[in-house]
Amino acid sequence: MKKIHSSYYIILIIACLLLMYYIRSCEGFQNEEPTPPLKRFALIIRGEAFRKGNQNNRDDGKSESYNEQKEACVTHMALVRRIESLAYKVDIYIDSYHTQFDKDLLEWYGNHVKDSRFHTTKFASQRMLIKDSLDMLKDNLDMYDALMILRTDLFLKERFINEYNPSTPTVQFPFIMWTLNIRTPDGNPMVTDTIFHFPKKYYDKLYGLYDGKSWGNTNHAFLDVVPLEYEKEYSLMTKHFHDSDSAKDFNPYYRMIGRTESTNWHDGEDKEFPRDF
């Protein structure tokens, strides 16, 4: 009889322990917050690929630039992985010109490529190509929380990859142009036109990249077309001045393939925006 009672108590204790474990498991399950959905990011990679030559030279598709272009694409994918680590899903849009290496370019970017265009005739300006690039997204633009427009021929340095924040709430440029060419025709800051960041809030300002006044073939005078307030509506990755052409002036964020990178920094660290504007 005592053995029966002992067995009964053991079974009861085990049942109680199992019940307590079940209740705690349920509580933990109920208190567990659902994983938030990934944010969406569009990376537009535009312009001539496999370039060889300095500013205003549109000589692309050069076999001697093959390895450099591949290295640049590797840095672009490093940026993609960095953005993905911040809870974004990244789609890549390529808008370039046809060369014998189109398939290679697509392979290097892999499954991230959402759409691509390889034109057989060149647009008259960078601005018209950017307009075409944005046209690829016109039906899907609003599903992205932010976007970047990046030149194909840029080798991104580690500092850029580590410092870029896809959640930046303002329009963002890497830096203001060097003091040799710092003001637009209307007296605004000349921005570098190699990399643009736009959060969804400012998608209505994208027209400034292809419409209205321009400074030659470039978007350096973007702020003449779309007036924005510094720090509140647009920001910079660094307050130091650099020329956008890495063959003319050193910058810490990128170098252009097919050109010799300058080791000279014209303005140096003693000058900064907006103090010295």
ChimeraX commands (.cxc) that place a marker at each C-alpha (Angstrom):
marker #1 position 0.00,0.00,0.00 radius 0.5
marker #1 position 2.84,2.38,0.86 radius 0.5
marker #1 position 4.46,1.63,-2.52 radius 0.5
marker #1 position 1.22,2.59,-4.29 radius 0.5
marker #1 position 1.00,5.88,-2.38 radius 0.5
marker #1 position 4.66,6.65,-3.11 radius 0.5
marker #1 position 4.18,6.01,-6.82 radius 0.5
marker #1 position 1.06,8.17,-6.80 radius 0.5
marker #1 position 2.94,11.09,-5.21 radius 0.5
marker #1 position 5.82,10.75,-7.67 radius 0.5
marker #1 position 3.41,10.79,-10.62 radius 0.5
marker #1 position 1.59,13.80,-9.12 radius 0.5
marker #1 position 4.84,15.72,-8.68 radius 0.5
marker #1 position 5.91,14.95,-12.24 radius 0.5
marker #1 position 2.49,16.04,-13.54 radius 0.5
marker #1 position 2.73,19.32,-11.59 radius 0.5
marker #1 position 6.20,20.00,-12.94 radius 0.5
marker #1 position 5.06,19.32,-16.50 radius 0.5
marker #1 position 2.06,21.61,-16.01 radius 0.5
marker #1 position 4.27,24.40,-14.67 radius 0.5
marker #1 position 6.66,23.98,-17.62 radius 0.5
marker #1 position 3.75,24.11,-20.06 radius 0.5
marker #1 position 2.31,27.27,-18.47 radius 0.5
marker #1 position 5.68,29.03,-18.53 radius 0.5
marker #1 position 6.22,28.01,-22.14 radius 0.5
marker #1 position 2.84,29.44,-23.10 radius 0.5
marker #1 position 3.57,32.68,-21.26 radius 0.5
marker #1 position 6.89,32.99,-23.03 radius 0.5
marker #1 position 5.24,32.34,-26.38 radius 0.5
marker #1 position 2.55,34.93,-25.70 radius 0.5
marker #1 position 5.08,37.55,-24.60 radius 0.5
marker #1 position 7.39,36.95,-27.56 radius 0.5
marker #1 position 7.17,39.92,-29.93 radius 0.5
marker #1 position 6.78,39.16,-33.63 radius 0.5
marker #1 position 9.82,39.86,-35.80 radius 0.5
marker #1 position 9.28,43.20,-37.58 radius 0.5
marker #1 position 9.21,42.97,-41.39 radius 0.5
marker #1 position 12.38,43.89,-43.25 radius 0.5
marker #1 position 12.59,47.39,-44.63 radius 0.5
marker #1 position 13.12,47.74,-48.40 radius 0.5
marker #1 position 16.07,49.43,-50.09 radius 0.5
marker #1 position 16.74,50.13,-53.77 radius 0.5
marker #1 position 20.33,50.42,-54.99 radius 0.5
marker #1 position 20.46,52.03,-58.43 radius 0.5
marker #1 position 23.82,51.43,-60.11 radius 0.5
marker #1 position 24.13,53.64,-63.16 radius 0.5
marker #1 position 26.58,54.81,-65.79 radius 0.5
marker #1 position 29.42,53.48,-67.91 radius 0.5
marker #1 position 31.13,50.27,-66.78 radius 0.5
marker #1 position 34.67,49.01,-67.43 radius 0.5
marker #1 position 35.79,52.59,-68.04 radius 0.5
marker #1 position 39.26,53.76,-68.95 radius 0.5
marker #1 position 40.16,57.43,-68.95 radius 0.5
marker #1 position 39.69,60.63,-67.02 radius 0.5
marker #1 position 36.81,63.09,-66.70 radius 0.5
marker #1 position 34.61,63.59,-69.80 radius 0.5
marker #1 position 36.00,60.40,-71.36 radius 0.5
marker #1 position 33.14,57.98,-72.03 radius 0.5
marker #1 position 35.36,55.14,-73.21 radius 0.5
marker #1 position 33.84,52.04,-71.61 radius 0.5
marker #1 position 33.83,48.27,-72.07 radius 0.5
marker #1 position 37.64,48.13,-71.89 radius 0.5
marker #1 position 39.22,44.76,-71.13 radius 0.5
marker #1 position 42.09,46.47,-69.28 radius 0.5
marker #1 position 39.50,47.74,-66.76 radius 0.5
marker #1 position 37.86,44.34,-66.28 radius 0.5
marker #1 position 39.57,43.47,-63.00 radius 0.5
marker #1 position 39.11,46.97,-61.59 radius 0.5
marker #1 position 35.40,46.91,-62.40 radius 0.5
marker #1 position 35.06,43.51,-60.77 radius 0.5
marker #1 position 36.79,44.82,-57.65 radius 0.5
marker #1 position 34.41,47.80,-57.62 radius 0.5
marker #1 position 31.41,45.46,-57.83 radius 0.5
marker #1 position 32.80,43.47,-54.90 radius 0.5
marker #1 position 32.73,46.67,-52.82 radius 0.5
marker #1 position 29.16,47.37,-53.96 radius 0.5
marker #1 position 28.13,43.93,-52.70 radius 0.5
marker #1 position 29.96,44.58,-49.43 radius 0.5
marker #1 position 27.75,47.66,-49.09 radius 0.5
marker #1 position 24.68,45.52,-49.82 radius 0.5
marker #1 position 25.62,43.08,-47.05 radius 0.5
marker #1 position 26.17,45.98,-44.66 radius 0.5
marker #1 position 22.71,47.39,-45.46 radius 0.5
marker #1 position 21.14,43.94,-45.09 radius 0.5
marker #1 position 22.72,43.61,-41.65 radius 0.5
marker #1 position 20.62,46.64,-40.65 radius 0.5
marker #1 position 17.35,44.79,-41.39 radius 0.5
marker #1 position 16.83,45.81,-45.02 radius 0.5
marker #1 position 16.03,43.77,-48.10 radius 0.5
marker #1 position 18.08,45.18,-50.97 radius 0.5
marker #1 position 17.11,45.20,-54.65 radius 0.5
marker #1 position 19.62,46.27,-57.29 radius 0.5
marker #1 position 18.72,48.13,-60.48 radius 0.5
marker #1 position 21.43,48.41,-63.13 radius 0.5
marker #1 position 21.24,51.10,-65.82 radius 0.5
marker #1 position 24.33,51.04,-68.02 radius 0.5
marker #1 position 25.54,50.75,-71.59 radius 0.5
marker #1 position 26.05,47.56,-73.56 radius 0.5
marker #1 position 29.54,46.06,-73.52 radius 0.5
marker #1 position 30.90,42.55,-74.06 radius 0.5
marker #1 position 30.84,42.13,-70.28 radius 0.5
marker #1 position 27.12,42.58,-69.54 radius 0.5
marker #1 position 26.69,38.98,-68.34 radius 0.5
marker #1 position 29.70,39.27,-66.06 radius 0.5
marker #1 position 28.29,42.41,-64.47 radius 0.5
marker #1 position 24.96,40.70,-63.80 radius 0.5
marker #1 position 26.68,37.63,-62.35 radius 0.5
marker #1 position 28.70,39.72,-59.91 radius 0.5
marker #1 position 25.53,41.27,-58.48 radius 0.5
marker #1 position 23.69,37.94,-58.51 radius 0.5
marker #1 position 20.14,37.43,-57.31 radius 0.5
marker #1 position 19.90,40.95,-55.92 radius 0.5
marker #1 position 19.32,42.30,-59.44 radius 0.5
marker #1 position 15.67,43.26,-59.78 radius 0.5
marker #1 position 15.95,44.86,-63.22 radius 0.5
marker #1 position 18.65,45.94,-65.66 radius 0.5
marker #1 position 19.06,47.97,-68.81 radius 0.5
marker #1 position 22.06,47.99,-71.14 radius 0.5
marker #1 position 21.62,50.72,-73.73 radius 0.5
marker #1 position 23.21,50.56,-77.17 radius 0.5
marker #1 position 23.01,54.34,-77.62 radius 0.5
marker #1 position 24.40,56.71,-75.00 radius 0.5
marker #1 position 22.30,59.38,-73.36 radius 0.5
marker #1 position 23.43,62.96,-73.86 radius 0.5
marker #1 position 24.05,63.46,-70.15 radius 0.5
marker #1 position 24.26,61.74,-66.79 radius 0.5
marker #1 position 21.04,63.46,-65.83 radius 0.5
marker #1 position 19.09,61.80,-68.62 radius 0.5
marker #1 position 20.47,58.41,-67.65 radius 0.5
marker #1 position 19.37,58.99,-64.05 radius 0.5
marker #1 position 15.89,59.85,-65.30 radius 0.5
marker #1 position 15.87,56.56,-67.18 radius 0.5
marker #1 position 17.09,54.74,-64.07 radius 0.5
marker #1 position 14.29,56.13,-61.95 radius 0.5
marker #1 position 11.84,55.15,-64.67 radius 0.5
marker #1 position 12.67,51.51,-63.89 radius 0.5
marker #1 position 11.27,52.01,-60.40 radius 0.5
marker #1 position 8.27,54.18,-61.20 radius 0.5
marker #1 position 5.68,51.47,-60.47 radius 0.5
marker #1 position 7.51,50.18,-57.37 radius 0.5
marker #1 position 9.21,53.26,-55.98 radius 0.5
marker #1 position 6.93,53.69,-52.98 radius 0.5
marker #1 position 7.57,50.18,-51.71 radius 0.5
marker #1 position 11.16,51.20,-50.87 radius 0.5
marker #1 position 11.97,52.94,-47.62 radius 0.5
marker #1 position 15.12,54.47,-49.10 radius 0.5
marker #1 position 17.27,54.39,-52.20 radius 0.5
marker #1 position 20.80,55.13,-53.30 radius 0.5
marker #1 position 21.97,56.16,-56.76 radius 0.5
marker #1 position 25.57,55.03,-57.25 radius 0.5
marker #1 position 27.99,55.32,-60.17 radius 0.5
marker #1 position 29.01,51.97,-61.60 radius 0.5
marker #1 position 32.69,52.93,-61.76 radius 0.5
marker #1 position 33.14,53.69,-58.07 radius 0.5
marker #1 position 35.33,51.51,-55.89 radius 0.5
marker #1 position 33.86,52.08,-52.43 radius 0.5
marker #1 position 36.31,52.37,-49.58 radius 0.5
marker #1 position 35.77,50.66,-46.25 radius 0.5
marker #1 position 35.00,53.93,-44.51 radius 0.5
marker #1 position 32.04,54.59,-46.79 radius 0.5
marker #1 position 30.67,51.07,-46.34 radius 0.5
marker #1 position 30.94,51.31,-42.55 radius 0.5
marker #1 position 29.62,54.86,-42.17 radius 0.5
marker #1 position 26.71,54.84,-44.59 radius 0.5
marker #1 position 23.37,54.65,-42.79 radius 0.5
marker #1 position 20.39,53.61,-44.96 radius 0.5
marker #1 position 18.04,55.03,-42.31 radius 0.5
marker #1 position 19.40,58.57,-42.68 radius 0.5
marker #1 position 16.21,60.70,-42.64 radius 0.5
marker #1 position 17.51,63.42,-44.98 radius 0.5
marker #1 position 18.72,63.63,-48.55 radius 0.5
marker #1 position 22.43,62.92,-48.23 radius 0.5
marker #1 position 25.56,63.62,-50.29 radius 0.5
marker #1 position 29.06,62.41,-49.43 radius 0.5
marker #1 position 30.51,65.95,-49.29 radius 0.5
marker #1 position 30.52,69.48,-50.69 radius 0.5
marker #1 position 32.89,70.17,-53.60 radius 0.5
marker #1 position 36.35,71.57,-52.96 radius 0.5
marker #1 position 36.80,75.31,-52.46 radius 0.5
marker #1 position 38.13,75.74,-56.01 radius 0.5
marker #1 position 34.58,75.16,-57.21 radius 0.5
marker #1 position 32.32,75.44,-54.21 radius 0.5
marker #1 position 29.33,77.59,-55.23 radius 0.5
marker #1 position 26.54,77.01,-57.74 radius 0.5
marker #1 position 25.41,79.75,-60.16 radius 0.5
marker #1 position 22.75,80.70,-57.60 radius 0.5
marker #1 position 25.24,80.73,-54.73 radius 0.5
marker #1 position 24.32,77.38,-53.17 radius 0.5
marker #1 position 26.82,74.70,-52.14 radius 0.5
marker #1 position 28.09,72.53,-54.99 radius 0.5
marker #1 position 27.37,68.92,-54.01 radius 0.5
marker #1 position 29.26,65.89,-55.23 radius 0.5
marker #1 position 27.13,64.09,-57.81 radius 0.5
marker #1 position 28.56,60.57,-57.60 radius 0.5
marker #1 position 26.36,59.13,-54.82 radius 0.5
marker #1 position 22.87,60.20,-53.76 radius 0.5
marker #1 position 20.81,58.96,-50.79 radius 0.5
marker #1 position 17.07,59.61,-50.69 radius 0.5
marker #1 position 14.66,58.43,-47.99 radius 0.5
marker #1 position 11.05,57.89,-49.03 radius 0.5
marker #1 position 10.04,61.21,-47.46 radius 0.5
marker #1 position 12.00,63.04,-50.18 radius 0.5
marker #1 position 11.14,60.99,-53.26 radius 0.5
marker #1 position 9.19,64.00,-54.50 radius 0.5
marker #1 position 12.58,65.78,-54.79 radius 0.5
marker #1 position 14.13,63.21,-57.12 radius 0.5
marker #1 position 13.10,65.30,-60.12 radius 0.5
marker #1 position 15.97,67.65,-59.23 radius 0.5
marker #1 position 18.40,65.03,-60.52 radius 0.5
marker #1 position 17.15,65.31,-64.10 radius 0.5
marker #1 position 14.88,68.36,-64.44 radius 0.5
marker #1 position 15.34,72.10,-64.20 radius 0.5
marker #1 position 18.66,73.96,-64.21 radius 0.5
marker #1 position 21.92,72.07,-64.29 radius 0.5
marker #1 position 25.60,72.84,-64.15 radius 0.5
marker #1 position 26.82,71.40,-67.42 radius 0.5
marker #1 position 26.21,67.67,-67.64 radius 0.5
marker #1 position 26.22,67.18,-63.87 radius 0.5
marker #1 position 24.09,67.40,-60.74 radius 0.5
marker #1 position 26.53,69.54,-58.76 radius 0.5
marker #1 position 23.91,72.34,-58.78 radius 0.5
marker #1 position 21.13,70.13,-57.39 radius 0.5
marker #1 position 20.43,72.66,-54.63 radius 0.5
marker #1 position 19.63,75.32,-57.24 radius 0.5
marker #1 position 16.84,73.10,-58.55 radius 0.5
marker #1 position 15.66,71.79,-55.17 radius 0.5
marker #1 position 16.41,74.24,-52.33 radius 0.5
marker #1 position 16.93,72.27,-49.12 radius 0.5
marker #1 position 17.90,73.34,-45.61 radius 0.5
marker #1 position 21.22,71.99,-44.38 radius 0.5
marker #1 position 20.99,69.38,-41.60 radius 0.5
marker #1 position 17.20,69.57,-41.52 radius 0.5
marker #1 position 16.56,68.44,-45.12 radius 0.5
marker #1 position 19.98,67.48,-46.46 radius 0.5
marker #1 position 23.13,66.23,-44.79 radius 0.5
marker #1 position 26.72,65.24,-45.60 radius 0.5
marker #1 position 28.78,62.20,-44.71 radius 0.5
marker #1 position 31.71,64.50,-43.96 radius 0.5
marker #1 position 31.97,68.25,-43.45 radius 0.5
marker #1 position 35.33,68.34,-45.24 radius 0.5
marker #1 position 35.62,69.50,-48.85 radius 0.5
marker #1 position 36.71,67.28,-51.75 radius 0.5
marker #1 position 36.40,67.32,-55.51 radius 0.5
marker #1 position 34.14,64.57,-56.80 radius 0.5
marker #1 position 36.83,63.36,-59.23 radius 0.5
marker #1 position 39.22,61.14,-57.29 radius 0.5
marker #1 position 41.87,61.65,-59.98 radius 0.5
marker #1 position 42.00,65.36,-59.09 radius 0.5
marker #1 position 41.51,65.28,-55.33 radius 0.5
marker #1 position 41.69,62.58,-52.67 radius 0.5
marker #1 position 38.55,61.63,-50.76 radius 0.5
marker #1 position 38.07,58.98,-48.04 radius 0.5
marker #1 position 34.97,57.32,-49.50 radius 0.5
marker #1 position 35.68,56.11,-53.04 radius 0.5
marker #1 position 37.98,56.09,-56.02 radius 0.5
marker #1 position 37.06,55.91,-59.70 radius 0.5
marker #1 position 38.25,52.92,-61.70 radius 0.5
marker #1 position 40.27,53.45,-64.87 radius 0.5
marker #1 position 41.93,56.55,-63.40 radius 0.5
marker #1 position 44.95,57.15,-61.21 radius 0.5
marker #1 position 43.83,58.15,-57.72 radius 0.5
marker #1 position 45.20,61.46,-56.46 radius 0.5
marker #1 position 47.04,61.43,-53.14 radius 0.5
marker #1 position 46.61,65.19,-52.81 radius 0.5
marker #1 position 43.83,66.64,-50.65 radius 0.5
marker #1 position 43.51,70.24,-51.76 radius 0.5
marker #1 position 41.57,71.72,-48.82 radius 0.5
marker #1 position 42.77,69.43,-46.06 radius 0.5
marker #1 position 41.17,68.89,-42.68 radius 0.5
marker #1 position 41.39,72.54,-41.62 radius 0.5
marker #1 position 38.49,73.59,-43.85 radius 0.5
marker #1 position 34.96,72.38,-43.32 radius 0.5
marker #1 position 31.36,73.09,-44.25 radius 0.5
marker #1 position 29.49,75.31,-43.46 radius 0.5
marker #1 position 32.09,77.34,-41.57 radius 0.5
marker #1 position 34.35,77.88,-44.58 radius 0.5
marker #1 position 31.67,78.13,-47.26 radius 0.5
marker link #1:1,2 radius 0.2
marker link #1:2,3 radius 0.2
marker link #1:3,4 radius 0.2
marker link #1:4,5 radius 0.2
marker link #1:5,6 radius 0.2
marker link #1:6,7 radius 0.2
marker link #1:7,8 radius 0.2
marker link #1:8,9 radius 0.2
marker link #1:9,10 radius 0.2
marker link #1:10,11 radius 0.2
marker link #1:11,12 radius 0.2
marker link #1:12,13 radius 0.2
marker link #1:13,14 radius 0.2
marker link #1:14,15 radius 0.2
marker link #1:15,16 radius 0.2
marker link #1:16,17 radius 0.2
marker link #1:17,18 radius 0.2
marker link #1:18,19 radius 0.2
marker link #1:19,20 radius 0.2
marker link #1:20,21 radius 0.2
marker link #1:21,22 radius 0.2
marker link #1:22,23 radius 0.2
marker link #1:23,24 radius 0.2
marker link #1:24,25 radius 0.2
marker link #1:25,26 radius 0.2
marker link #1:26,27 radius 0.2
marker link #1:27,28 radius 0.2
marker link #1:28,29 radius 0.2
marker link #1:29,30 radius 0.2
marker link #1:30,31 radius 0.2
marker link #1:31,32 radius 0.2
marker link #1:32,33 radius 0.2
marker link #1:33,34 radius 0.2
marker link #1:34,35 radius 0.2
marker link #1:35,36 radius 0.2
marker link #1:36,37 radius 0.2
marker link #1:37,38 radius 0.2
marker link #1:38,39 radius 0.2
marker link #1:39,40 radius 0.2
marker link #1:40,41 radius 0.2
marker link #1:41,42 radius 0.2
marker link #1:42,43 radius 0.2
marker link #1:43,44 radius 0.2
marker link #1:44,45 radius 0.2
marker link #1:45,46 radius 0.2
marker link #1:46,47 radius 0.2
marker link #1:47,48 radius 0.2
marker link #1:48,49 radius 0.2
marker link #1:49,50 radius 0.2
marker link #1:50,51 radius 0.2
marker link #1:51,52 radius 0.2
marker link #1:52,53 radius 0.2
marker link #1:53,54 radius 0.2
marker link #1:54,55 radius 0.2
marker link #1:55,56 radius 0.2
marker link #1:56,57 radius 0.2
marker link #1:57,58 radius 0.2
marker link #1:58,59 radius 0.2
marker link #1:59,60 radius 0.2
marker link #1:60,61 radius 0.2
marker link #1:61,62 radius 0.2
marker link #1:62,63 radius 0.2
marker link #1:63,64 radius 0.2
marker link #1:64,65 radius 0.2
marker link #1:65,66 radius 0.2
marker link #1:66,67 radius 0.2
marker link #1:67,68 radius 0.2
marker link #1:68,69 radius 0.2
marker link #1:69,70 radius 0.2
marker link #1:70,71 radius 0.2
marker link #1:71,72 radius 0.2
marker link #1:72,73 radius 0.2
marker link #1:73,74 radius 0.2
marker link #1:74,75 radius 0.2
marker link #1:75,76 radius 0.2
marker link #1:76,77 radius 0.2
marker link #1:77,78 radius 0.2
marker link #1:78,79 radius 0.2
marker link #1:79,80 radius 0.2
marker link #1:80,81 radius 0.2
marker link #1:81,82 radius 0.2
marker link #1:82,83 radius 0.2
marker link #1:83,84 radius 0.2
marker link #1:84,85 radius 0.2
marker link #1:85,86 radius 0.2
marker link #1:86,87 radius 0.2
marker link #1:87,88 radius 0.2
marker link #1:88,89 radius 0.2
marker link #1:89,90 radius 0.2
marker link #1:90,91 radius 0.2
marker link #1:91,92 radius 0.2
marker link #1:92,93 radius 0.2
marker link #1:93,94 radius 0.2
marker link #1:94,95 radius 0.2
marker link #1:95,96 radius 0.2
marker link #1:96,97 radius 0.2
marker link #1:97,98 radius 0.2
marker link #1:98,99 radius 0.2
marker link #1:99,100 radius 0.2
marker link #1:100,101 radius 0.2
marker link #1:101,102 radius 0.2
marker link #1:102,103 radius 0.2
marker link #1:103,104 radius 0.2
marker link #1:104,105 radius 0.2
marker link #1:105,106 radius 0.2
marker link #1:106,107 radius 0.2
marker link #1:107,108 radius 0.2
marker link #1:108,109 radius 0.2
marker link #1:109,110 radius 0.2
marker link #1:110,111 radius 0.2
marker link #1:111,112 radius 0.2
marker link #1:112,113 radius 0.2
marker link #1:113,114 radius 0.2
marker link #1:114,115 radius 0.2
marker link #1:115,116 radius 0.2
marker link #1:116,117 radius 0.2
marker link #1:117,118 radius 0.2
marker link #1:118,119 radius 0.2
marker link #1:119,120 radius 0.2
marker link #1:120,121 radius 0.2
marker link #1:121,122 radius 0.2
marker link #1:122,123 radius 0.2
marker link #1:123,124 radius 0.2
marker link #1:124,125 radius 0.2
marker link #1:125,126 radius 0.2
marker link #1:126,127 radius 0.2
marker link #1:127,128 radius 0.2
marker link #1:128,129 radius 0.2
marker link #1:129,130 radius 0.2
marker link #1:130,131 radius 0.2
marker link #1:131,132 radius 0.2
marker link #1:132,133 radius 0.2
marker link #1:133,134 radius 0.2
marker link #1:134,135 radius 0.2
marker link #1:135,136 radius 0.2
marker link #1:136,137 radius 0.2
marker link #1:137,138 radius 0.2
marker link #1:138,139 radius 0.2
marker link #1:139,140 radius 0.2
marker link #1:140,141 radius 0.2
marker link #1:141,142 radius 0.2
marker link #1:142,143 radius 0.2
marker link #1:143,144 radius 0.2
marker link #1:144,145 radius 0.2
marker link #1:145,146 radius 0.2
marker link #1:146,147 radius 0.2
marker link #1:147,148 radius 0.2
marker link #1:148,149 radius 0.2
marker link #1:149,150 radius 0.2
marker link #1:150,151 radius 0.2
marker link #1:151,152 radius 0.2
marker link #1:152,153 radius 0.2
marker link #1:153,154 radius 0.2
marker link #1:154,155 radius 0.2
marker link #1:155,156 radius 0.2
marker link #1:156,157 radius 0.2
marker link #1:157,158 radius 0.2
marker link #1:158,159 radius 0.2
marker link #1:159,160 radius 0.2
marker link #1:160,161 radius 0.2
marker link #1:161,162 radius 0.2
marker link #1:162,163 radius 0.2
marker link #1:163,164 radius 0.2
marker link #1:164,165 radius 0.2
marker link #1:165,166 radius 0.2
marker link #1:166,167 radius 0.2
marker link #1:167,168 radius 0.2
marker link #1:168,169 radius 0.2
marker link #1:169,170 radius 0.2
marker link #1:170,171 radius 0.2
marker link #1:171,172 radius 0.2
marker link #1:172,173 radius 0.2
marker link #1:173,174 radius 0.2
marker link #1:174,175 radius 0.2
marker link #1:175,176 radius 0.2
marker link #1:176,177 radius 0.2
marker link #1:177,178 radius 0.2
marker link #1:178,179 radius 0.2
marker link #1:179,180 radius 0.2
marker link #1:180,181 radius 0.2
marker link #1:181,182 radius 0.2
marker link #1:182,183 radius 0.2
marker link #1:183,184 radius 0.2
marker link #1:184,185 radius 0.2
marker link #1:185,186 radius 0.2
marker link #1:186,187 radius 0.2
marker link #1:187,188 radius 0.2
marker link #1:188,189 radius 0.2
marker link #1:189,190 radius 0.2
marker link #1:190,191 radius 0.2
marker link #1:191,192 radius 0.2
marker link #1:192,193 radius 0.2
marker link #1:193,194 radius 0.2
marker link #1:194,195 radius 0.2
marker link #1:195,196 radius 0.2
marker link #1:196,197 radius 0.2
marker link #1:197,198 radius 0.2
marker link #1:198,199 radius 0.2
marker link #1:199,200 radius 0.2
marker link #1:200,201 radius 0.2
marker link #1:201,202 radius 0.2
marker link #1:202,203 radius 0.2
marker link #1:203,204 radius 0.2
marker link #1:204,205 radius 0.2
marker link #1:205,206 radius 0.2
marker link #1:206,207 radius 0.2
marker link #1:207,208 radius 0.2
marker link #1:208,209 radius 0.2
marker link #1:209,210 radius 0.2
marker link #1:210,211 radius 0.2
marker link #1:211,212 radius 0.2
marker link #1:212,213 radius 0.2
marker link #1:213,214 radius 0.2
marker link #1:214,215 radius 0.2
marker link #1:215,216 radius 0.2
marker link #1:216,217 radius 0.2
marker link #1:217,218 radius 0.2
marker link #1:218,219 radius 0.2
marker link #1:219,220 radius 0.2
marker link #1:220,221 radius 0.2
marker link #1:221,222 radius 0.2
marker link #1:222,223 radius 0.2
marker link #1:223,224 radius 0.2
marker link #1:224,225 radius 0.2
marker link #1:225,226 radius 0.2
marker link #1:226,227 radius 0.2
marker link #1:227,228 radius 0.2
marker link #1:228,229 radius 0.2
marker link #1:229,230 radius 0.2
marker link #1:230,231 radius 0.2
marker link #1:231,232 radius 0.2
marker link #1:232,233 radius 0.2
marker link #1:233,234 radius 0.2
marker link #1:234,235 radius 0.2
marker link #1:235,236 radius 0.2
marker link #1:236,237 radius 0.2
marker link #1:237,238 radius 0.2
marker link #1:238,239 radius 0.2
marker link #1:239,240 radius 0.2
marker link #1:240,241 radius 0.2
marker link #1:241,242 radius 0.2
marker link #1:242,243 radius 0.2
marker link #1:243,244 radius 0.2
marker link #1:244,245 radius 0.2
marker link #1:245,246 radius 0.2
marker link #1:246,247 radius 0.2
marker link #1:247,248 radius 0.2
marker link #1:248,249 radius 0.2
marker link #1:249,250 radius 0.2
marker link #1:250,251 radius 0.2
marker link #1:251,252 radius 0.2
marker link #1:252,253 radius 0.2
marker link #1:253,254 radius 0.2
marker link #1:254,255 radius 0.2
marker link #1:255,256 radius 0.2
marker link #1:256,257 radius 0.2
marker link #1:257,258 radius 0.2
marker link #1:258,259 radius 0.2
marker link #1:259,260 radius 0.2
marker link #1:260,261 radius 0.2
marker link #1:261,262 radius 0.2
marker link #1:262,263 radius 0.2
marker link #1:263,264 radius 0.2
marker link #1:264,265 radius 0.2
marker link #1:265,266 radius 0.2
marker link #1:266,267 radius 0.2
marker link #1:267,268 radius 0.2
marker link #1:268,269 radius 0.2
marker link #1:269,270 radius 0.2
marker link #1:270,271 radius 0.2
marker link #1:271,272 radius 0.2
marker link #1:272,273 radius 0.2
marker link #1:273,274 radius 0.2
marker link #1:274,275 radius 0.2
marker link #1:275,276 radius 0.2
marker link #1:276,277 radius 0.2
view
